[in-house]
Amino acid sequence: MRGIFTPITKIRRQVFTEVARYAYERDLTQSDFNYFYESSYRIIPGEVAQYRDSVFKERAIIRERLRLAMGLPMRPTDTHLSLTQGMAESATPNKHLDKPLVNVIPFACEACPTDTIKVSDNCRKCLAHPCTAVCPVKAVSIGKHAAVIDQDTCIKCGRCVQACPYHAIERFGRPCAEACGADAIFSDALGRAEIDQDKCVACGLCIVSCPFAAIADKSEIFQLITAIRTGRTVYAIIAPSFVGQFGPLATPGKIISGLKMLGMARVVEVGWGADFGSMHEADEFLAQRKLS
Amino acid sequence: MDKIIVEVCAGTHCTMMGAMNIMDAVASLSEIRKDMEPCCEVEVRPIKCMDLCKNGSQGPFVTVNGALVERAESDAVMAAIMQHCSGHRKAGE
């Protein structure tokens, strides 16, 4: 869903807005974070669910997203912990992100089926039914109305998908697991996605792939704003991809000016550091060549 | 040919809530509509902040021939465009 504005983008931005607003408006001498108790009601107003089956669940998910946006870990689902637990301690510019950076919010996860091969409505129960002939484990049979795949026997080889003349057999999986290049997503006891943090490289692909907004990352937006507000010198080191980040109307000059208006002392493209690295490497290489 | 003017607020609040994406989506959908109903031409343009977010209303704000769409999404804007399209109205009669 990258590049398409969906309710997920909206929710994500609303959460960041809440965190940023409080970071700017709060009294720096006070460490009261009660503001965040109201946040989930501002983001999910009213009594009718907009996104999921209930407003209570929607707000509960927003609350975990708020914690992650504050750079804090999620709370356990089975024990009581205050929403604001840890916020006072993490409200300083000295706080840095702790792993895990990428988190599945368990109760937001729809426990999508893992790699599955399924017969769709397109099956015409044709005379040739090559799907049965190509199956190496005899998992495909012809049922009353359509071909049937015995999920327990199926080894997901995909031969029947290729053989069907009507494209009636589809293979699908979990968008998060399909996007993950590190093979870090497995299932918990309830069939929900869970991240193997030893394998995860925090690339964020699962976050943008999950259609249920069940995966979120931590941010340091609050700590950054606090650093600026308390007079620290803050440099923005931005990835070269910033050029395409805000659409065609935002020129690089505008983005850099905007960052400076936010309070950055200087804005440097991260590639600049790489240039220095390359120059240094080249000098070293030449010096070694001369020696030998 | 009728001209339908779609103005999209490009203020900070609206931009953050997806105004630019609405502009892109409406412009690209209007291309397809032009072949279906050549009676109308849709012009999408960004405008400076309409100041509507200051009174507590939620953006993005979009006007279609002057009619305001609050909390706009691209499908709501397209629906408003189709209402303003004379050819589409006739076809629906």
Interface residues (C-beta under 8 A of the other chain):
Chain A: I4 F5 T9 K10 R13 T17 F246 G247 L249
Chain B: A10 M16 M17 G18 M20 N21 I22 D24 A25 P46 S74
